[in-house]
Amino acid sequence: MLANQLQKARQPARKIIYRTRGETGGPITRLMSPSDLGQLIKPFVFLDHFNFDGQGRRMPMELGWHPHSGIATVTVVLEGAVQYAETTGKAGVLSAGSIEWMRAGNGVWHTGAAEPEGVRGFQLWVALPPELENAPNASHYVMPGESPVDGPVRVILGSHGTLKSPIDAPPMNYLGVSLKAGERWSYQPPKGHDVAWVAVHEGVLRTPTPVPSGEIAIFEPSDASIDFHADGDTVFVLGSAPAHRHELALGSYSVHTSAKALRQGEEEIRRIGARLLAEGKKSYALREYGEARASRSLPPSDR
């Protein structure tokens, strides 16, 4: 025991190689996109930190329809509640403590809207491996109390200790952590998880340099442990995974591993979009899609 403690004390702290507060537009802060930091820490390719306070004008559900392919979206509701609906027919409300795993696969459209009291949390995109990027879509909605908890840690994806998420995801860990002021916590990634990052929802996290609320920090490639110390009550999410070894082929709403796979996914997106238009649905994404059809051209990402 003493030998292990001495060995850990001699290990240098795992360095932060990049940090940012992203770009804020209204209630959403985009911390990462597939065209920027997503290239650095794929399979994690996109992260929004959202804070709808319920004071502004709410966008109707009907105007939020938009598509995805090649990815899974992971929405973690920390406070408040949000409505959701998919073209698969699934619909409902995610309250605080809920998780959405929406594996778009070959293509799906979905929409959402904050409930009147508002909603706060994170939405992550995960780039899927080749065997899943054009597979049939599959979604899993985990209600409050259904995700395993180990002390300060809630398992969103993957595992922690003996606990495993109920969501069937590719090999990766995505954890929600809540520390009281002054508490310390150490994360040991599984072997081969050489990608790791943290994003702070509330408080200040020291690693040992401070990471304040609203910031994402990316750690150097390694599967070494990371030590955390909370300055005040602190809530954050943390991700680790083996590096995604494929190039990213990007569409407007899609992330794939090749141009061929991207074309296949966006063909399915167009097919579903045509159905939504025929049903009379309207949204910013459907307007773009309809204008592209009217001009007999494809969106820029498809050319």
C-alpha positions as CSV (number, residue, x, y, z in Angstrom):
1,M,0.0,0.0,0.0
2,L,2.7,2.5,1.0
3,A,4.8,1.6,-2.1
4,N,1.8,2.3,-4.3
5,Q,1.2,5.7,-2.6
6,L,4.8,6.6,-3.0
7,Q,4.8,5.6,-6.7
8,K,1.7,7.7,-7.3
9,A,3.2,10.7,-5.5
10,R,6.2,10.6,-7.8
11,Q,4.1,10.6,-11.0
12,P,3.8,14.0,-12.6
13,A,0.2,15.4,-13.0
14,R,-1.3,14.7,-16.3
15,K,-1.1,17.9,-18.4
16,I,-3.9,19.9,-19.9
17,I,-2.9,20.5,-23.6
18,Y,-5.9,22.6,-24.6
19,R,-8.7,24.5,-22.9
20,T,-11.5,26.8,-24.1
21,R,-14.7,28.4,-23.1
22,G,-16.1,27.9,-26.6
23,E,-18.5,30.2,-28.3
24,T,-21.8,31.3,-26.7
25,G,-24.9,32.1,-28.6
26,G,-28.0,32.8,-26.4
27,P,-28.5,29.9,-24.0
28,I,-26.0,27.5,-25.7
29,T,-22.2,27.4,-25.5
30,R,-20.5,25.3,-28.1
31,L,-17.4,23.9,-26.5
32,M,-16.4,21.6,-29.3
33,S,-17.3,20.9,-32.9
34,P,-16.3,18.1,-35.3
35,S,-14.3,20.5,-37.4
36,D,-12.1,21.8,-34.5
37,L,-11.5,20.0,-31.2
38,G,-13.5,17.0,-32.3
39,Q,-10.5,16.2,-34.5
40,L,-8.3,16.2,-31.4
41,I,-10.4,14.0,-29.1
42,K,-12.5,11.8,-31.4
43,P,-14.6,9.7,-30.9
44,F,-15.9,12.7,-28.8
45,V,-16.6,15.2,-31.6
46,F,-19.1,17.8,-30.3
47,L,-20.2,19.2,-27.0
48,D,-22.8,21.9,-26.1
49,H,-23.3,23.2,-22.6
50,F,-26.9,24.5,-22.6
51,N,-28.7,26.8,-20.1
52,F,-32.3,27.6,-20.9
53,D,-33.5,29.7,-18.0
54,G,-37.2,29.7,-18.9
55,Q,-37.2,33.5,-19.2
56,G,-36.9,33.9,-23.0
57,R,-39.2,32.9,-25.8
58,R,-39.4,29.1,-26.2
59,M,-38.9,27.7,-29.7
60,P,-41.8,25.3,-30.5
61,M,-41.0,21.6,-30.8
62,E,-42.3,21.7,-34.4
63,L,-39.6,24.1,-35.5
64,G,-36.7,22.1,-34.1
65,W,-36.6,19.1,-36.5
66,H,-33.1,18.4,-37.7
67,P,-31.2,15.2,-38.9
68,H,-28.2,13.2,-37.9
69,S,-26.3,10.2,-39.3
70,G,-23.0,8.5,-38.3
71,I,-23.2,9.6,-34.7
72,A,-24.9,9.1,-31.4
73,T,-26.2,12.1,-29.5
74,V,-25.9,11.9,-25.7
75,T,-28.0,14.5,-23.8
76,V,-27.4,14.7,-20.0
77,V,-30.1,16.8,-18.1
78,L,-28.7,18.2,-14.9
79,E,-31.5,20.6,-14.0
80,G,-35.0,21.3,-15.3
81,A,-36.5,19.2,-18.1
82,V,-36.7,19.0,-21.9
83,Q,-39.2,17.4,-24.4
84,Y,-38.0,15.2,-27.2
85,A,-39.4,13.5,-30.3
86,E,-37.8,11.3,-33.0
87,T,-38.9,10.2,-36.5
88,T,-38.8,6.7,-35.0
89,G,-42.0,7.6,-33.1
90,K,-40.3,7.9,-29.7
91,A,-41.3,10.9,-27.7
92,G,-41.3,12.0,-24.1
93,V,-39.8,14.3,-21.4
94,L,-36.3,14.1,-19.9
95,S,-36.2,15.5,-16.4
96,A,-33.2,16.2,-14.2
97,G,-31.0,13.1,-13.9
98,S,-32.2,11.7,-17.3
99,I,-29.9,10.7,-20.2
100,E,-30.7,10.5,-23.9
101,W,-28.7,8.1,-26.1
102,M,-29.9,8.5,-29.7
103,R,-27.8,6.4,-32.1
104,A,-28.6,8.0,-35.4
105,G,-26.7,5.3,-37.4
106,N,-27.8,5.5,-41.1
107,G,-30.1,8.5,-40.4
108,V,-32.8,9.9,-38.2
109,W,-34.5,13.3,-37.5
110,H,-35.3,14.5,-34.0
111,T,-36.4,17.6,-32.2
112,G,-36.6,19.0,-28.6
113,A,-37.7,21.9,-26.6
114,A,-37.0,23.1,-23.0
115,E,-39.9,22.9,-20.6
116,P,-41.2,26.2,-19.2
117,E,-39.1,26.0,-16.0
118,G,-35.9,25.8,-18.2
119,V,-33.2,23.1,-18.6
120,R,-29.4,22.9,-18.0
121,G,-27.0,20.2,-19.1
122,F,-24.7,18.9,-21.8
123,Q,-25.2,17.4,-25.3
124,L,-22.4,15.3,-26.6
125,W,-21.9,13.7,-30.1
126,V,-20.0,10.5,-30.4
127,A,-18.5,9.4,-33.7
128,L,-19.6,5.8,-34.4
129,P,-17.3,3.1,-35.6
130,P,-17.6,1.8,-39.2
131,E,-19.8,-1.1,-38.2
132,L,-22.4,1.2,-36.6
133,E,-22.2,4.4,-38.6
134,N,-24.8,3.2,-41.2
135,A,-26.5,0.7,-39.0
136,P,-30.2,1.0,-38.1
137,N,-30.9,3.7,-35.6
138,A,-31.4,2.8,-31.9
139,S,-32.2,5.0,-28.9
140,H,-32.2,4.5,-25.2
141,Y,-33.7,6.9,-22.7
142,V,-32.5,6.5,-19.1
143,M,-34.8,8.0,-16.5
144,P,-33.7,9.5,-13.2
145,G,-32.5,6.8,-10.8
146,E,-31.8,4.3,-13.6
147,S,-28.2,5.1,-14.1
148,P,-25.7,3.5,-11.6
149,V,-24.1,5.8,-9.0
150,D,-20.8,5.1,-7.2
151,G,-20.3,7.8,-4.5
152,P,-19.9,11.1,-6.4
153,V,-19.9,9.4,-9.8
154,R,-22.8,8.7,-12.1
155,V,-22.1,6.3,-15.0
156,I,-23.6,7.8,-18.2
157,L,-21.7,5.6,-20.7
158,G,-19.3,2.7,-20.1
159,S,-18.4,1.7,-16.5
160,H,-16.8,2.8,-13.3
161,G,-15.5,0.2,-10.8
162,T,-18.1,-2.7,-10.9
163,L,-20.9,-0.4,-12.2
164,K,-21.9,-0.4,-15.9
165,S,-24.2,1.9,-17.8
166,P,-27.4,0.4,-19.1
167,I,-26.7,2.0,-22.5
168,D,-25.1,-0.2,-25.2
169,A,-22.3,2.1,-26.4
170,P,-19.0,1.6,-28.1
171,P,-16.0,1.3,-25.7
172,M,-15.8,4.6,-23.9
173,N,-16.5,6.1,-20.5
174,Y,-18.7,9.2,-19.9
175,L,-19.2,10.1,-16.3
176,G,-21.0,12.8,-14.3
177,V,-19.3,13.8,-11.1
178,S,-20.4,15.9,-8.2
179,L,-17.9,16.9,-5.5
180,K,-18.4,18.9,-2.4
181,A,-16.1,21.8,-1.5
182,G,-12.7,20.5,-0.7
183,E,-13.3,17.0,-1.8
184,R,-10.8,15.1,-3.9
185,W,-11.4,12.4,-6.5
186,S,-9.0,10.5,-8.8
187,Y,-10.0,8.9,-12.2
188,Q,-8.0,6.0,-13.5
189,P,-9.0,5.4,-17.2
190,P,-9.2,1.9,-18.4
191,K,-6.1,0.7,-20.3
192,G,-6.0,2.1,-23.8
193,H,-8.2,5.1,-23.0
194,D,-5.7,7.6,-24.3
195,V,-8.2,10.3,-24.9
196,A,-9.6,12.2,-21.9
197,W,-11.3,15.5,-21.3
198,V,-13.4,17.3,-18.7
199,A,-16.1,20.0,-18.9
200,V,-17.3,21.9,-15.7
201,H,-20.9,22.7,-15.2
202,E,-20.6,24.5,-11.9
203,G,-17.8,25.4,-9.5
204,V,-14.0,25.2,-10.1
205,L,-12.1,22.0,-10.6
206,R,-8.3,21.8,-9.9
207,T,-6.3,19.3,-11.9
208,P,-4.0,20.7,-10.5
209,T,-4.5,24.0,-12.5
210,P,-8.1,25.4,-12.1
211,V,-10.8,24.6,-14.7
212,P,-13.7,26.9,-14.0
213,S,-17.4,26.4,-14.9
214,G,-18.2,26.8,-18.5
215,E,-14.8,25.5,-19.7
216,I,-13.6,22.3,-21.4
217,A,-10.1,21.0,-20.8
218,I,-8.3,18.3,-22.8
219,F,-5.6,16.2,-21.3
220,E,-2.4,14.9,-23.0
221,P,-2.7,11.5,-24.7
222,S,-2.2,8.8,-22.0
223,D,-4.1,6.4,-19.9
224,A,-2.5,7.7,-16.7
225,S,-4.8,8.7,-13.8
226,I,-6.1,12.2,-13.3
227,D,-6.5,13.8,-9.9
228,F,-9.3,16.4,-9.1
229,H,-9.9,18.8,-6.2
230,A,-13.1,20.8,-5.9
231,D,-12.9,24.5,-5.1
232,G,-16.4,24.9,-3.8
233,D,-19.2,22.5,-4.7
234,T,-18.4,21.4,-8.3
235,V,-20.3,19.5,-11.0
236,F,-18.6,18.2,-14.1
237,V,-18.6,15.6,-16.9
238,L,-15.6,13.6,-17.9
239,G,-15.0,11.5,-21.0
240,S,-12.3,8.9,-21.9
241,A,-11.9,6.5,-24.7
242,P,-9.5,4.8,-27.1
243,A,-8.7,7.2,-29.9
244,H,-11.0,7.0,-32.9
245,R,-8.6,5.8,-35.6
246,H,-10.6,7.0,-38.7
247,E,-10.6,10.3,-40.6
248,L,-13.8,12.3,-40.1
249,A,-16.0,12.9,-43.2
250,L,-18.3,15.8,-42.2
251,G,-21.8,16.8,-43.4
252,S,-24.0,19.6,-42.0
253,Y,-25.5,17.3,-39.4
254,S,-23.4,14.1,-39.9
255,V,-20.0,12.6,-39.1
256,H,-18.8,9.5,-40.8
257,T,-15.5,7.7,-41.5
258,S,-15.6,8.0,-45.3
259,A,-17.2,10.0,-48.1
260,K,-19.1,6.8,-49.2
261,A,-20.5,6.3,-45.7
262,L,-21.5,10.0,-45.5
263,R,-23.3,9.8,-48.8
264,Q,-25.3,6.8,-47.7
265,G,-26.3,8.4,-44.4
266,E,-27.3,11.7,-46.1
267,E,-29.4,9.8,-48.7
268,E,-31.4,8.4,-45.8
269,I,-31.6,11.9,-44.2
270,R,-33.0,13.2,-47.5
271,R,-35.5,10.4,-47.7
272,I,-36.9,11.0,-44.2
273,G,-36.8,14.8,-44.8
274,A,-39.0,14.4,-47.9
275,R,-41.5,12.5,-45.8
276,L,-41.5,15.3,-43.1
277,L,-42.0,18.0,-45.8
278,A,-44.9,16.0,-47.3
279,E,-46.5,15.9,-43.8
280,G,-46.3,19.7,-43.7
281,K,-43.6,19.9,-41.0
282,K,-41.4,23.0,-40.9
283,S,-38.0,23.8,-39.3
284,Y,-34.8,25.6,-40.2
285,A,-33.3,22.3,-41.3
286,L,-36.3,21.3,-43.4
287,R,-36.3,24.8,-45.0
288,E,-32.6,24.3,-46.0
289,Y,-33.5,20.8,-47.3
290,G,-36.5,22.1,-49.2
291,E,-34.6,24.9,-50.8
292,A,-31.9,22.5,-51.9
293,R,-34.5,20.2,-53.5
294,A,-36.2,23.2,-55.2
295,S,-32.9,24.2,-56.8
296,R,-32.1,20.6,-57.8
297,S,-28.9,20.7,-55.8
298,L,-27.6,19.3,-52.6
299,P,-26.5,21.1,-49.5
300,P,-22.8,22.2,-49.7
301,S,-21.7,19.3,-47.5
302,D,-23.0,16.8,-50.1
303,R,-21.3,18.2,-53.1
